[in-house]
Amino acid sequence: MTAVGSNPDFARASGIDVNRMRVVSVVLSTVLAAIGIVVYQQSFGFIQLYMGPFYMAFPAVAAILLGGASVHKASMLNVVIGTFLFQGILTMTPSVINSLLQTDMSEVIRIVVSNGMILYALTRKVQVRR
């Protein structure tokens, strides 16, 4: 897949079926996205698949950026770390705040924390090492 994505002509000359690899990569990314939607939606206690794509882009990008990725470089480790950070903070914050304030504002707190993490991740500046 890397060879096809980097240089399709070289991959084709090496005997790799470029079209087949593209189909396999699209199918694999779709399956991983479906798993991601199920994992993300389970934190709300219900699944709304018809609205899933509308609410997935910003949290997914924020989780990757929180994991340490930059615009120019990202790895699977960034994705895994970012997902655990994003979901961990999103899951634990409402219960902690509710116990401190003795109220039941879990959904409001979840929205504020989620949007705050998205805003932080999208606006933070990364120093480039040379």
Secondary structure, 3 states (H helix, E strand, C coil): CHHHHHCHHHHHHCCCCHHHHHHHHHHHHHHHHHHHHHHHHHCCCCCCCCCHHHHHHHHHHHHHHHCCCCCCCCCHHHHHHHHHHHHHHHHHHHHHHHHHHCCCCHHHHHHHHHHHHHHHHHHCCCCCCC
